[in-house]
Amino acid sequence: MTNAFHSVTVEKATEAYVLSRGRAQFLSISQAIRAIRTLMPACRTSDHELEGMLAAACIVHGIPVAFDATMAEGEEMRLHS
C-alpha cells in the first residue's frame, strides 16, 4: 500500500477558496487572504499576488469581488462584478 501526499499549491488554494464562496454575494479579498495564510502559514506569496490570483479566479467563475484588503483609511469598500 502506498501513501500519497498531495501538496496544495497557492493557485489550487485560491481556486478552491473562490469555488467554496460561489453562493456568497461577494468574495472579500481580505478574508480570503487571511484564510489562505491560515491554511498555508509558510506561503511566500505576497498579499498583492494573492489578491491578483483571487480576483482572476473570481472573474473566471463570475463571482463579485470586494477589493477590501488594501483600503486606505476613510475609503469605502467597492464591489466589482
All heavy atoms as a GROMACS GRO file, in nm:
protein
  613
    1MET      N    1   0.084  -0.116   0.000
    1MET     CA    2   0.000   0.000   0.000
    1MET      C    3   0.090   0.124   0.000
    1MET      O    4   0.182   0.136   0.078
    1MET     CB    5  -0.090   0.000   0.123
    1MET     CG    6  -0.187   0.113   0.125
    1MET     SD    7  -0.313   0.078   0.248
    1MET     CE    8  -0.316   0.231   0.331
    2THR      N    9   0.057   0.216  -0.087
    2THR     CA   10   0.134   0.338  -0.099
    2THR      C   11   0.055   0.455  -0.043
    2THR      O   12  -0.061   0.473  -0.077
    2THR     CB   13   0.167   0.367  -0.247
    2THR    OG1   14   0.234   0.254  -0.300
    2THR    CG2   15   0.254   0.489  -0.260
    3ASN      N   16   0.120   0.532   0.041
    3ASN     CA   17   0.057   0.654   0.092
    3ASN      C   18   0.098   0.769   0.003
    3ASN      O   19   0.217   0.793  -0.015
    3ASN     CB   20   0.101   0.682   0.236
    3ASN     CG   21   0.044   0.584   0.334
    3ASN    OD1   22  -0.060   0.525   0.308
    3ASN    ND2   23   0.109   0.566   0.446
    4ALA      N   24   0.003   0.836  -0.053
    4ALA     CA   25   0.032   0.950  -0.140
    4ALA      C   26  -0.003   1.079  -0.067
    4ALA      O   27  -0.110   1.091  -0.009
    4ALA     CB   28  -0.048   0.938  -0.269
    5PHE      N   29   0.088   1.172  -0.070
    5PHE     CA   30   0.064   1.302  -0.010
    5PHE      C   31   0.051   1.402  -0.124
    5PHE      O   32   0.141   1.417  -0.205
    5PHE     CB   33   0.180   1.342   0.081
    5PHE     CG   34   0.161   1.477   0.144
    5PHE    CD1   35   0.079   1.492   0.254
    5PHE    CD2   36   0.223   1.588   0.092
    5PHE    CE1   37   0.062   1.616   0.312
    5PHE    CE2   38   0.206   1.713   0.148
    5PHE     CZ   39   0.125   1.726   0.258
    6HIS      N   40  -0.061   1.465  -0.132
    6HIS     CA   41  -0.084   1.562  -0.238
    6HIS      C   42  -0.058   1.702  -0.181
    6HIS      O   43  -0.124   1.744  -0.087
    6HIS     CB   44  -0.228   1.554  -0.290
    6HIS     CG   45  -0.258   1.420  -0.350
    6HIS    ND1   46  -0.215   1.383  -0.474
    6HIS    CD2   47  -0.326   1.315  -0.300
    6HIS    CE1   48  -0.255   1.260  -0.500
    6HIS    NE2   49  -0.323   1.216  -0.395
    7SER      N   50   0.036   1.770  -0.239
    7SER     CA   51   0.066   1.905  -0.191
    7SER      C   52  -0.035   2.003  -0.249
    7SER      O   53  -0.085   1.987  -0.359
    7SER     CB   54   0.207   1.947  -0.229
    7SER     OG   55   0.221   1.947  -0.369
    8VAL      N   56  -0.065   2.102  -0.170
    8VAL     CA   57  -0.159   2.206  -0.212
    8VAL      C   58  -0.076   2.326  -0.256
    8VAL      O   59   0.006   2.376  -0.180
    8VAL     CB   60  -0.252   2.246  -0.095
    8VAL    CG1   61  -0.342   2.361  -0.136
    8VAL    CG2   62  -0.333   2.128  -0.050
    9THR      N   63  -0.099   2.370  -0.379
    9THR     CA   64  -0.030   2.488  -0.427
    9THR      C   65  -0.113   2.612  -0.392
    9THR      O   66  -0.233   2.602  -0.363
    9THR     CB   67  -0.009   2.483  -0.579
    9THR    OG1   68  -0.138   2.486  -0.643
    9THR    CG2   69   0.068   2.360  -0.621
   10VAL      N   70  -0.050   2.726  -0.396
   10VAL     CA   71  -0.121   2.850  -0.369
   10VAL      C   72  -0.232   2.870  -0.472
   10VAL      O   73  -0.343   2.910  -0.438
   10VAL     CB   74  -0.024   2.971  -0.371
   10VAL    CG1   75  -0.098   3.101  -0.354
   10VAL    CG2   76   0.080   2.956  -0.263
   11GLU      N   77  -0.202   2.838  -0.596
   11GLU     CA   78  -0.303   2.850  -0.702
   11GLU      C   79  -0.425   2.761  -0.675
   11GLU      O   80  -0.539   2.804  -0.691
   11GLU     CB   81  -0.242   2.816  -0.839
   11GLU     CG   82  -0.138   2.914  -0.886
   11GLU     CD   83   0.001   2.891  -0.826
   11GLU    OE1   84   0.023   2.789  -0.759
   11GLU    OE2   85   0.088   2.978  -0.845
   12LYS      N   86  -0.400   2.638  -0.632
   12LYS     CA   87  -0.511   2.547  -0.600
   12LYS      C   88  -0.589   2.596  -0.479
   12LYS      O   89  -0.712   2.586  -0.475
   12LYS     CB   90  -0.458   2.406  -0.574
   12LYS     CG   91  -0.412   2.334  -0.698
   12LYS     CD   92  -0.362   2.195  -0.663
   12LYS     CE   93  -0.307   2.124  -0.784
   12LYS     NZ   94  -0.252   1.992  -0.749
   13ALA      N   95  -0.519   2.651  -0.381
   13ALA     CA   96  -0.586   2.702  -0.261
   13ALA      C   97  -0.675   2.821  -0.294
   13ALA      O   98  -0.788   2.830  -0.245
   13ALA     CB   99  -0.483   2.740  -0.154
   14THR      N  100  -0.626   2.913  -0.379
   14THR     CA  101  -0.708   3.028  -0.415
   14THR      C  102  -0.830   2.985  -0.495
   14THR      O  103  -0.940   3.033  -0.472
   14THR     CB  104  -0.628   3.134  -0.494
   14THR    OG1  105  -0.570   3.075  -0.610
   14THR    CG2  106  -0.519   3.195  -0.409
   15GLU      N  107  -0.810   2.894  -0.589
   15GLU     CA  108  -0.921   2.843  -0.670
   15GLU      C  109  -1.026   2.774  -0.582
   15GLU      O  110  -1.146   2.798  -0.595
   15GLU     CB  111  -0.869   2.744  -0.775
   15GLU     CG  112  -0.972   2.690  -0.868
   15GLU     CD  113  -1.005   2.784  -0.982
   15GLU    OE1  114  -0.934   2.884  -1.001
   15GLU    OE2  115  -1.103   2.756  -1.053
   16ALA      N  116  -0.980   2.691  -0.489
   16ALA     CA  117  -1.072   2.620  -0.400
   16ALA      C  118  -1.149   2.717  -0.312
   16ALA      O  119  -1.269   2.700  -0.290
   16ALA     CB  120  -0.995   2.520  -0.314
   17TYR      N  121  -1.081   2.820  -0.263
   17TYR     CA  122  -1.148   2.918  -0.178
   17TYR      C  123  -1.256   2.991  -0.256
   17TYR      O  124  -1.369   3.008  -0.208
   17TYR     CB  125  -1.048   3.018  -0.119
   17TYR     CG  126  -1.114   3.109  -0.017
   17TYR    CD1  127  -1.124   3.070   0.115
   17TYR    CD2  128  -1.168   3.231  -0.055
   17TYR    CE1  129  -1.188   3.151   0.209
   17TYR    CE2  130  -1.231   3.313   0.038
   17TYR     CZ  131  -1.240   3.272   0.169
   17TYR     OH  132  -1.304   3.352   0.260
   18VAL      N  133  -1.224   3.034  -0.376
   18VAL     CA  134  -1.322   3.106  -0.460
   18VAL      C  135  -1.442   3.015  -0.488
   18VAL      O  136  -1.556   3.058  -0.476
   18VAL     CB  137  -1.256   3.157  -0.590
   18VAL    CG1  138  -1.361   3.204  -0.689
   18VAL    CG2  139  -1.158   3.269  -0.558
   19LEU      N  140  -1.416   2.891  -0.525
   19LEU     CA  141  -1.526   2.799  -0.555
   19LEU      C  142  -1.612   2.772  -0.432
   19LEU      O  143  -1.733   2.754  -0.443
   19LEU     CB  144  -1.472   2.668  -0.612
   19LEU     CG  145  -1.414   2.678  -0.752
   19LEU    CD1  146  -1.348   2.546  -0.792
   19LEU    CD2  147  -1.519   2.719  -0.853
   20SER      N  148  -1.551   2.773  -0.314
   20SER     CA  149  -1.628   2.750  -0.192
   20SER      C  150  -1.720   2.867  -0.158
   20SER      O  151  -1.812   2.854  -0.079
   20SER     CB  152  -1.534   2.723  -0.074
   20SER     OG  153  -1.473   2.842  -0.029
   21ARG      N  154  -1.695   2.981  -0.219
   21ARG     CA  155  -1.776   3.101  -0.194
   21ARG      C  156  -1.873   3.130  -0.308
   21ARG      O  157  -1.928   3.239  -0.316
   21ARG     CB  158  -1.686   3.224  -0.175
   21ARG     CG  159  -1.592   3.213  -0.058
   21ARG     CD  160  -1.672   3.208   0.071
   21ARG     NE  161  -1.588   3.199   0.187
   21ARG     CZ  162  -1.575   3.089   0.262
   21ARG    NH1  163  -1.640   2.981   0.234
   21ARG    NH2  164  -1.498   3.090   0.368
   22GLY      N  165  -1.898   3.034  -0.393
   22GLY     CA  166  -1.980   3.052  -0.511
   22GLY      C  167  -2.120   3.105  -0.486
   22GLY      O  168  -2.176   3.173  -0.568
   23ARG      N  169  -2.178   3.074  -0.372
   23ARG     CA  170  -2.315   3.118  -0.343
   23ARG      C  171  -2.318   3.247  -0.261
   23ARG      O  172  -2.425   3.299  -0.232
   23ARG     CB  173  -2.390   3.008  -0.269
   23ARG     CG  174  -2.406   2.883  -0.353
   23ARG     CD  175  -2.497   2.784  -0.283
   23ARG     NE  176  -2.486   2.651  -0.339
   23ARG     CZ  177  -2.550   2.610  -0.446
   23ARG    NH1  178  -2.628   2.692  -0.512
   23ARG    NH2  179  -2.536   2.486  -0.490
   24ALA      N  180  -2.203   3.298  -0.223
   24ALA     CA  181  -2.198   3.421  -0.145
   24ALA      C  182  -2.229   3.541  -0.235
   24ALA      O  183  -2.216   3.534  -0.356
   24ALA     CB  184  -2.060   3.437  -0.082
   25GLN      N  185  -2.267   3.652  -0.175
   25GLN     CA  186  -2.296   3.772  -0.252
   25GLN      C  187  -2.169   3.828  -0.316
   25GLN      O  188  -2.173   3.884  -0.424
   25GLN     CB  189  -2.359   3.879  -0.162
   25GLN     CG  190  -2.500   3.846  -0.123
   25GLN     CD  191  -2.561   3.959  -0.040
   25GLN    OE1  192  -2.493   4.048   0.006
   25GLN    NE2  193  -2.691   3.951  -0.023
   26PHE      N  194  -2.058   3.814  -0.246
   26PHE     CA  195  -1.930   3.859  -0.299
   26PHE      C  196  -1.818   3.792  -0.221
   26PHE      O  197  -1.839   3.737  -0.115
   26PHE     CB  198  -1.916   4.012  -0.292
   26PHE     CG  199  -1.916   4.066  -0.150
   26PHE    CD1  200  -1.797   4.081  -0.081
   26PHE    CD2  201  -2.034   4.100  -0.088
   26PHE    CE1  202  -1.796   4.130   0.048
   26PHE    CE2  203  -2.035   4.150   0.041
   26PHE     CZ  204  -1.915   4.164   0.109
   27LEU      N  205  -1.698   3.798  -0.276
   27LEU     CA  206  -1.582   3.744  -0.209
   27LEU      C  207  -1.500   3.859  -0.153
   27LEU      O  208  -1.467   3.953  -0.225
   27LEU     CB  209  -1.495   3.663  -0.308
   27LEU     CG  210  -1.371   3.601  -0.245
   27LEU    CD1  211  -1.358   3.456  -0.287
   27LEU    CD2  212  -1.247   3.678  -0.282
   28SER      N  213  -1.468   3.853  -0.026
   28SER     CA  214  -1.386   3.954   0.040
   28SER      C  215  -1.239   3.914   0.024
   28SER      O  216  -1.198   3.807   0.071
   28SER     CB  217  -1.421   3.962   0.188
   28SER     OG  218  -1.320   4.029   0.260
   29ILE      N  219  -1.162   3.999  -0.042
   29ILE     CA  220  -1.020   3.970  -0.062
   29ILE      C  221  -0.948   3.957   0.073
   29ILE      O  222  -0.868   3.867   0.092
   29ILE     CB  223  -0.953   4.079  -0.149
   29ILE    CG1  224  -1.006   4.073  -0.293
   29ILE    CG2  225  -0.801   4.067  -0.146
   29ILE    CD1  226  -0.961   3.955  -0.374
   30SER      N  227  -0.979   4.045   0.167
   30SER     CA  228  -0.909   4.040   0.297
   30SER      C  229  -0.938   3.909   0.371
   30SER      O  230  -0.847   3.848   0.428
   30SER     CB  231  -0.944   4.160   0.384
   30SER     OG  232  -1.080   4.160   0.418
   31GLN      N  233  -1.063   3.863   0.368
   31GLN     CA  234  -1.097   3.736   0.433
   31GLN      C  235  -1.032   3.619   0.361
   31GLN      O  236  -0.986   3.524   0.425
   31GLN     CB  237  -1.248   3.717   0.437
   31GLN     CG  238  -1.316   3.807   0.537
   31GLN     CD  239  -1.467   3.786   0.538
   31GLN    OE1  240  -1.523   3.714   0.456
   31GLN    NE2  241  -1.534   3.851   0.632
   32ALA      N  242  -1.028   3.625   0.229
   32ALA     CA  243  -0.968   3.517   0.151
   32ALA      C  244  -0.818   3.506   0.180
   32ALA      O  245  -0.766   3.396   0.200
   32ALA     CB  246  -0.991   3.540   0.002
   33ILE      N  247  -0.750   3.619   0.185
   33ILE     CA  248  -0.606   3.617   0.214
   33ILE      C  249  -0.581   3.562   0.354
   33ILE      O  250  -0.492   3.480   0.376
   33ILE     CB  251  -0.544   3.757   0.196
   33ILE    CG1  252  -0.542   3.792   0.047
   33ILE    CG2  253  -0.404   3.764   0.256
   33ILE    CD1  254  -0.500   3.935   0.016
   34ARG      N  255  -0.662   3.605   0.449
   34ARG     CA  256  -0.649   3.556   0.587
   34ARG      C  257  -0.670   3.404   0.591
   34ARG      O  258  -0.595   3.332   0.658
   34ARG     CB  259  -0.748   3.628   0.678
   34ARG     CG  260  -0.724   3.607   0.824
   34ARG     CD  261  -0.805   3.700   0.916
   34ARG     NE  262  -0.937   3.739   0.868
   34ARG     CZ  263  -0.966   3.862   0.822
   34ARG    NH1  264  -0.875   3.956   0.817
   34ARG    NH2  265  -1.089   3.891   0.782
   35ALA      N  266  -0.768   3.352   0.519
   35ALA     CA  267  -0.796   3.208   0.517
   35ALA      C  268  -0.680   3.131   0.453
   35ALA      O  269  -0.639   3.026   0.503
   35ALA     CB  270  -0.925   3.180   0.440
   36ILE      N  271  -0.626   3.183   0.345
   36ILE     CA  272  -0.515   3.115   0.277
   36ILE      C  273  -0.391   3.117   0.365
   36ILE      O  274  -0.319   3.018   0.375
   36ILE     CB  275  -0.489   3.177   0.138
   36ILE    CG1  276  -0.606   3.142   0.046
   36ILE    CG2  277  -0.357   3.129   0.079
   36ILE    CD1  278  -0.611   3.220  -0.082
   37ARG      N  279  -0.365   3.228   0.432
   37ARG     CA  280  -0.248   3.236   0.522
   37ARG      C  281  -0.265   3.141   0.641
   37ARG      O  282  -0.167   3.088   0.693
   37ARG     CB  283  -0.229   3.379   0.572
   37ARG     CG  284  -0.196   3.477   0.462
   37ARG     CD  285  -0.051   3.519   0.468
   37ARG     NE  286  -0.023   3.613   0.362
   37ARG     CZ  287   0.054   3.583   0.257
   37ARG    NH1  288   0.109   3.465   0.247
   37ARG    NH2  289   0.078   3.672   0.164
   38THR      N  290  -0.389   3.117   0.685
   38THR     CA  291  -0.414   3.021   0.792
   38THR      C  292  -0.388   2.880   0.743
   38THR      O  293  -0.326   2.798   0.812
   38THR     CB  294  -0.558   3.034   0.844
   38THR    OG1  295  -0.577   3.168   0.893
   38THR    CG2  296  -0.588   2.934   0.954
   39LEU      N  297  -0.436   2.850   0.623
   39LEU     CA  298  -0.417   2.717   0.564
   39LEU      C  299  -0.271   2.691   0.530
   39LEU      O  300  -0.222   2.580   0.546
   39LEU     CB  301  -0.502   2.705   0.436
   39LEU     CG  302  -0.484   2.578   0.353
   39LEU    CD1  303  -0.539   2.458   0.428
   39LEU    CD2  304  -0.552   2.593   0.219
   40MET      N  305  -0.202   2.795   0.484
   40MET     CA  306  -0.064   2.781   0.438
   40MET      C  307   0.026   2.885   0.507
   40MET      O  308   0.064   2.984   0.445
   40MET     CB  309  -0.059   2.800   0.286
   40MET     CG  310  -0.154   2.711   0.209
   40MET     SD  311  -0.154   2.748   0.033
   40MET     CE  312  -0.007   2.660  -0.016
   41PRO      N  313   0.060   2.865   0.633
   41PRO     CA  314   0.136   2.966   0.706
   41PRO      C  315   0.276   2.992   0.648
   41PRO      O  316   0.331   3.100   0.668
   41PRO     CB  317   0.145   2.911   0.848
   41PRO     CG  318   0.109   2.768   0.838
   41PRO     CD  319   0.026   2.750   0.716
   42ALA      N  320   0.332   2.900   0.575
   42ALA     CA  321   0.465   2.918   0.517
   42ALA      C  322   0.459   2.977   0.376
   42ALA      O  323   0.562   2.986   0.308
   42ALA     CB  324   0.540   2.785   0.515
   43CYS      N  325   0.342   3.019   0.333
   43CYS     CA  326   0.324   3.073   0.198
   43CYS      C  327   0.409   3.199   0.180
   43CYS      O  328   0.400   3.292   0.259
   43CYS     CB  329   0.177   3.105   0.174
   43CYS     SG  330   0.143   3.180   0.016
   44ARG      N  331   0.489   3.202   0.075
   44ARG     CA  332   0.578   3.316   0.048
   44ARG      C  333   0.518   3.413  -0.053
   44ARG      O  334   0.580   3.513  -0.087
   44ARG     CB  335   0.712   3.266  -0.001
   44ARG     CG  336   0.787   3.190   0.104
   44ARG     CD  337   0.922   3.150   0.056
   44ARG     NE  338   0.994   3.078   0.161
   44ARG     CZ  339   1.098   3.004   0.140
   44ARG    NH1  340   1.146   2.990   0.019
   44ARG    NH2  341   1.157   2.943   0.240
   45THR      N  342   0.400   3.383  -0.102
   45THR     CA  343   0.334   3.470  -0.199
   45THR      C  344   0.289   3.597  -0.128
   45THR      O  345   0.233   3.592  -0.018
   45THR     CB  346   0.213   3.398  -0.260
   45THR    OG1  347   0.256   3.273  -0.314
   45THR    CG2  348   0.149   3.480  -0.369
   46SER      N  349   0.312   3.712  -0.191
   46SER     CA  350   0.274   3.840  -0.128
   46SER      C  351   0.122   3.855  -0.130
   46SER      O  352   0.051   3.792  -0.209
   46SER     CB  353   0.339   3.956  -0.203
   46SER     OG  354   0.278   3.973  -0.330
   47ASP      N  355   0.073   3.942  -0.044
   47ASP     CA  356  -0.071   3.971  -0.041
   47ASP      C  357  -0.117   4.026  -0.175
   47ASP      O  358  -0.226   3.993  -0.222
   47ASP     CB  359  -0.104   4.072   0.070
   47ASP     CG  360  -0.101   4.010   0.209
   47ASP    OD1  361  -0.078   3.888   0.220
   47ASP    OD2  362  -0.121   4.085   0.306
   48HIS      N  363  -0.035   4.109  -0.236
   48HIS     CA  364  -0.070   4.166  -0.367
   48HIS      C  365  -0.083   4.056  -0.473
   48HIS      O  366  -0.177   4.058  -0.553
   48HIS     CB  367   0.036   4.267  -0.408
   48HIS     CG  368   0.005   4.338  -0.536
   48HIS    ND1  369  -0.098   4.429  -0.548
   48HIS    CD2  370   0.062   4.328  -0.659
   48HIS    CE1  371  -0.102   4.473  -0.673
   48HIS    NE2  372  -0.007   4.414  -0.742
   49GLU      N  373   0.007   3.958  -0.472
   49GLU     CA  374  -0.002   3.847  -0.567
   49GLU      C  375  -0.125   3.761  -0.538
   49GLU      O  376  -0.194   3.718  -0.631
   49GLU     CB  377   0.125   3.762  -0.561
   49GLU     CG  378   0.248   3.832  -0.615
   49GLU     CD  379   0.375   3.756  -0.587
   49GLU    OE1  380   0.392   3.703  -0.475
   49GLU    OE2  381   0.460   3.751  -0.678
   50LEU      N  382  -0.153   3.736  -0.411
   50LEU     CA  383  -0.273   3.660  -0.374
   50LEU      C  384  -0.399   3.734  -0.421
   50LEU      O  385  -0.493   3.672  -0.472
   50LEU     CB  386  -0.279   3.637  -0.223
   50LEU     CG  387  -0.185   3.532  -0.166
   50LEU    CD1  388  -0.191   3.534  -0.014
   50LEU    CD2  389  -0.218   3.395  -0.219
   51GLU      N  390  -0.400   3.865  -0.403
   51GLU     CA  391  -0.514   3.945  -0.447
   51GLU      C  392  -0.538   3.926  -0.597
   51GLU      O  393  -0.651   3.908  -0.641
   51GLU     CB  394  -0.488   4.091  -0.414
   51GLU     CG  395  -0.603   4.182  -0.447
   51GLU     CD  396  -0.578   4.326  -0.401
   51GLU    OE1  397  -0.462   4.364  -0.375
   51GLU    OE2  398  -0.677   4.399  -0.391
   52GLY      N  399  -0.432   3.928  -0.674
   52GLY     CA  400  -0.444   3.908  -0.819
   52GLY      C  401  -0.496   3.770  -0.854
   52GLY      O  402  -0.582   3.755  -0.942
   53MET      N  403  -0.445   3.667  -0.787
   53MET     CA  404  -0.491   3.530  -0.812
   53MET      C  405  -0.638   3.514  -0.777
   53MET      O  406  -0.714   3.451  -0.851
   53MET     CB  407  -0.408   3.430  -0.731
   53MET     CG  408  -0.271   3.406  -0.780
   53MET     SD  409  -0.194   3.278  -0.677
   53MET     CE  410  -0.032   3.345  -0.661
   54LEU      N  411  -0.676   3.569  -0.663
   54LEU     CA  412  -0.815   3.559  -0.619
   54LEU      C  413  -0.908   3.634  -0.714
   54LEU      O  414  -1.014   3.583  -0.751
   54LEU     CB  415  -0.830   3.614  -0.476
   54LEU     CG  416  -0.768   3.526  -0.367
   54LEU    CD1  417  -0.743   3.607  -0.242
   54LEU    CD2  418  -0.857   3.406  -0.339
   55ALA      N  419  -0.868   3.754  -0.754
   55ALA     CA  420  -0.950   3.832  -0.847
   55ALA      C  421  -0.967   3.759  -0.980
   55ALA      O  422  -1.077   3.755  -1.035
   55ALA     CB  423  -0.888   3.969  -0.868
   56ALA      N  424  -0.859   3.702  -1.030
   56ALA     CA  425  -0.867   3.628  -1.157
   56ALA      C  426  -0.962   3.510  -1.147
   56ALA      O  427  -1.044   3.486  -1.236
   56ALA     CB  428  -0.727   3.581  -1.199
   57ALA      N  429  -0.954   3.436  -1.036
   57ALA     CA  430  -1.044   3.322  -1.017
   57ALA      C  431  -1.189   3.368  -1.004
   57ALA      O  432  -1.280   3.303  -1.056
   57ALA     CB  433  -1.002   3.242  -0.894
   58CYS      N  434  -1.210   3.481  -0.940
   58CYS     CA  435  -1.346   3.536  -0.928
   58CYS      C  436  -1.402   3.571  -1.066
   58CYS      O  437  -1.519   3.545  -1.095
   58CYS     CB  438  -1.348   3.658  -0.838
   58CYS     SG  439  -1.334   3.620  -0.663
   59ILE      N  440  -1.320   3.631  -1.148
   59ILE     CA  441  -1.363   3.668  -1.284
   59ILE      C  442  -1.400   3.543  -1.362
   59ILE      O  443  -1.506   3.538  -1.426
   59ILE     CB  444  -1.254   3.749  -1.355
   59ILE    CG1  445  -1.243   3.887  -1.290
   59ILE    CG2  446  -1.282   3.761  -1.504
   59ILE    CD1  447  -1.120   3.966  -1.331
   60VAL      N  448  -1.315   3.442  -1.356
   60VAL     CA  449  -1.340   3.318  -1.430
   60VAL      C  450  -1.472   3.254  -1.387
   60VAL      O  451  -1.548   3.203  -1.470
   60VAL     CB  452  -1.224   3.218  -1.410
   60VAL    CG1  453  -1.260   3.078  -1.457
   60VAL    CG2  454  -1.098   3.268  -1.480
   61HIS      N  455  -1.503   3.260  -1.258
   61HIS     CA  456  -1.622   3.193  -1.205
   61HIS      C  457  -1.741   3.287  -1.186
   61HIS      O  458  -1.845   3.246  -1.132
   61HIS     CB  459  -1.588   3.122  -1.074
   61HIS     CG  460  -1.487   3.013  -1.094
   61HIS    ND1  461  -1.515   2.895  -1.158
   61HIS    CD2  462  -1.356   3.007  -1.062
   61HIS    CE1  463  -1.408   2.820  -1.163
   61HIS    NE2  464  -1.308   2.886  -1.105
   62GLY      N  465  -1.727   3.411  -1.227
   62GLY     CA  466  -1.840   3.505  -1.221
   62GLY      C  467  -1.882   3.543  -1.081
   62GLY      O  468  -2.001   3.568  -1.056
   63ILE      N  469  -1.787   3.550  -0.989
   63ILE     CA  470  -1.819   3.584  -0.851
   63ILE      C  471  -1.777   3.729  -0.825
   63ILE      O  472  -1.661   3.764  -0.847
   63ILE     CB  473  -1.747   3.488  -0.754
   63ILE    CG1  474  -1.797   3.346  -0.778
   63ILE    CG2  475  -1.767   3.531  -0.609
   63ILE    CD1  476  -1.720   3.239  -0.704
   64PRO      N  477  -1.868   3.814  -0.778
   64PRO     CA  478  -1.830   3.953  -0.746
   64PRO      C  479  -1.722   3.955  -0.638
   64PRO      O  480  -1.720   3.869  -0.550
   64PRO     CB  481  -1.959   4.015  -0.694
   64PRO     CG  482  -2.068   3.928  -0.748
   64PRO     CD  483  -2.010   3.789  -0.755
   65VAL      N  484  -1.634   4.052  -0.645
   65VAL     CA  485  -1.521   4.058  -0.552
   65VAL      C  486  -1.514   4.196  -0.487
   65VAL      O  487  -1.539   4.297  -0.551
   65VAL     CB  488  -1.390   4.022  -0.625
   65VAL    CG1  489  -1.362   4.117  -0.739
   65VAL    CG2  490  -1.272   4.019  -0.530
   66ALA      N  491  -1.484   4.196  -0.357
   66ALA     CA  492  -1.463   4.321  -0.283
   66ALA      C  493  -1.313   4.336  -0.260
   66ALA      O  494  -1.252   4.255  -0.190
   66ALA     CB  495  -1.537   4.317  -0.150
   67PHE      N  496  -1.256   4.437  -0.320
   67PHE     CA  497  -1.114   4.465  -0.301
   67PHE      C  498  -1.100   4.546  -0.172
   67PHE      O  499  -1.085   4.666  -0.173
   67PHE     CB  500  -1.057   4.541  -0.421
   67PHE     CG  501  -1.052   4.457  -0.544
   67PHE    CD1  502  -1.157   4.458  -0.635
   67PHE    CD2  503  -0.943   4.377  -0.570
   67PHE    CE1  504  -1.153   4.379  -0.749
   67PHE    CE2  505  -0.938   4.298  -0.684
   67PHE     CZ  506  -1.043   4.299  -0.773
   68ASP      N  507  -1.104   4.475  -0.060
   68ASP     CA  508  -1.105   4.539   0.070
   68ASP      C  509  -0.977   4.517   0.149
   68ASP      O  510  -0.968   4.553   0.265
   68ASP     CB  511  -1.225   4.492   0.151
   68ASP     CG  512  -1.228   4.341   0.170
   68ASP    OD1  513  -1.148   4.270   0.105
   68ASP    OD2  514  -1.312   4.292   0.246
   69ALA      N  515  -0.876   4.461   0.087
   69ALA     CA  516  -0.753   4.428   0.159
   69ALA      C  517  -0.661   4.547   0.176
   69ALA      O  518  -0.589   4.557   0.274
   69ALA     CB  519  -0.679   4.316   0.088
   70THR      N  520  -0.662   4.640   0.082
   70THR     CA  521  -0.565   4.750   0.087
   70THR      C  522  -0.633   4.886   0.087
   70THR      O  523  -0.580   4.981   0.031
   70THR     CB  524  -0.469   4.741  -0.033
   70THR    OG1  525  -0.547   4.739  -0.153
   70THR    CG2  526  -0.385   4.617  -0.027
   71MET      N  527  -0.747   4.896   0.149
   71MET     CA  528  -0.819   5.023   0.150
   71MET      C  529  -0.749   5.121   0.244
   71MET      O  530  -0.708   5.085   0.354
   71MET     CB  531  -0.964   5.004   0.197
   71MET     CG  532  -1.047   4.928   0.098
   71MET     SD  533  -1.221   4.918   0.138
   71MET     CE  534  -1.230   4.930   0.311
   72ALA      N  535  -0.734   5.242   0.197
   72ALA     CA  536  -0.678   5.347   0.282
   72ALA      C  537  -0.784   5.389   0.382
   72ALA      O  538  -0.904   5.371   0.361
   72ALA     CB  539  -0.636   5.466   0.196
   73GLU      N  540  -0.739   5.448   0.490
   73GLU     CA  541  -0.832   5.491   0.593
   73GLU      C  542  -0.932   5.592   0.537
   73GLU      O  543  -0.895   5.685   0.466
   73GLU     CB  544  -0.755   5.555   0.708
   73GLU     CG  545  -0.839   5.573   0.831
   73GLU     CD  546  -0.754   5.619   0.949
   73GLU    OE1  547  -0.644   5.564   0.968
   73GLU    OE2  548  -0.798   5.711   1.019
   74GLY      N  549  -1.058   5.570   0.562
   74GLY     CA  550  -1.161   5.660   0.514
   74GLY      C  551  -1.221   5.622   0.379
   74GLY      O  552  -1.322   5.676   0.340
   75GLU      N  553  -1.158   5.528   0.306
   75GLU     CA  554  -1.214   5.485   0.178
   75GLU      C  555  -1.327   5.388   0.200
   75GLU      O  556  -1.326   5.312   0.298
   75GLU     CB  557  -1.106   5.416   0.093
   75GLU     CG  558  -1.011   5.510   0.026
   75GLU     CD  559  -0.920   5.436  -0.073
   75GLU    OE1  560  -0.947   5.319  -0.103
   75GLU    OE2  561  -0.823   5.497  -0.115
   76GLU      N  562  -1.421   5.388   0.110
   76GLU     CA  563  -1.533   5.294   0.116
   76GLU      C  564  -1.498   5.168   0.038
   76GLU      O  565  -1.429   5.174  -0.063
   76GLU     CB  566  -1.658   5.356   0.057
   76GLU     CG  567  -1.714   5.471   0.138
   76GLU     CD  568  -1.840   5.526   0.076
   76GLU    OE1  569  -1.904   5.455  -0.002
   76GLU    OE2  570  -1.874   5.639   0.108
   77MET      N  571  -1.551   5.054   0.085
   77MET     CA  572  -1.532   4.928   0.013
   77MET      C  573  -1.612   4.933  -0.116
   77MET      O  574  -1.726   4.977  -0.117
   77MET     CB  575  -1.579   4.811   0.099
   77MET     CG  576  -1.565   4.677   0.031
   77MET     SD  577  -1.614   4.539   0.135
   77MET     CE  578  -1.786   4.571   0.160
   78ARG      N  579  -1.549   4.892  -0.225
   78ARG     CA  580  -1.618   4.889  -0.354
   78ARG      C  581  -1.629   4.746  -0.401
   78ARG      O  582  -1.535   4.668  -0.389
   78ARG     CB  583  -1.542   4.972  -0.457
   78ARG     CG  584  -1.557   5.120  -0.430
   78ARG     CD  585  -1.484   5.200  -0.533
   78ARG     NE  586  -1.347   5.215  -0.483
   78ARG     CZ  587  -1.243   5.240  -0.559
   78ARG    NH1  588  -1.256   5.252  -0.688
   78ARG    NH2  589  -1.123   5.254  -0.506
   79LEU      N  590  -1.744   4.711  -0.456
   79LEU     CA  591  -1.766   4.578  -0.511
   79LEU      C  592  -1.749   4.584  -0.662
   79LEU      O  593  -1.790   4.679  -0.727
   79LEU     CB  594  -1.906   4.528  -0.477
   79LEU     CG  595  -1.940   4.516  -0.330
   79LEU    CD1  596  -2.083   4.470  -0.314
   79LEU    CD2  597  -1.846   4.421  -0.260
   80HIS      N  598  -1.688   4.479  -0.717
   80HIS     CA  599  -1.671   4.468  -0.862
   80HIS      C  600  -1.726   4.333  -0.905
   80HIS      O  601  -1.704   4.233  -0.840
   80HIS     CB  602  -1.524   4.478  -0.899
   80HIS     CG  603  -1.462   4.607  -0.857
   80HIS    ND1  604  -1.466   4.719  -0.935
   80HIS    CD2  605  -1.396   4.642  -0.743
   80HIS    CE1  606  -1.404   4.817  -0.873
   80HIS    NE2  607  -1.362   4.774  -0.755
   81SER      N  608  -1.799   4.333  -1.014
   81SER     CA  609  -1.852   4.207  -1.065
   81SER      C  610  -1.819   4.192  -1.212
   81SER      O  611  -1.776   4.282  -1.278
   81SER     CB  612  -2.001   4.196  -1.044
   81SER     OG  613  -2.067   4.303  -1.102
   0.00000   0.00000   0.00000
